[in-house]
C-alpha cells in the first residue's frame, strides 16, 4: 500500500510539521518533501495546506521563520522549532498516542 495517498486527519499536519522541524530547520518545500518521504507517499502536503499551517504555527510561537538564500541562489524562508514548539510537540505526541490507543481498542473489538 506504500505510495497510496490518504486524507490527513484534522490537526495531524501540525504534528507532522513540528516533528519534522524537531530534527533540523527546513524551508517549506523541504518540509513537504520530508513528510512525503517519511510516510512513503501516504501524505503529500501541498502548498495550499502547508504554508497556512506554517503561518499559524509561527503565530503561535511554535516555529520561527527567517529569510535566507538557498544554494541555488533563491530566496527561501527557513523554519526552526522553538522551545514552545518542542513543548507543543510533546503535548501533541501524548494526544496522538491516546487517539491511537482508543481507535485501536475499537478496531480490536471482537
C-alpha angles and dihedrals in degrees: 000000000000113000095028111125121231130196110256118240115241110272095018095103093063091053092048093048094047091048092048092051091047087075100047142334112271141175120246100265091047090053091053092045092050093049090050091048096047093046093048090242094307090120117038104178113205126208091252089065102029102051096048087049092051090048090050093047090050091050089051089053093241095117133026122214125205130181118238142142128271123226087260091057096253121138110249137174112228120201126213128191112244128213088258088050091054090053090048091049090054091051093047092049090055091048091049091050090054091050093049091049093048094048090046091054091053094046092048094054109128 
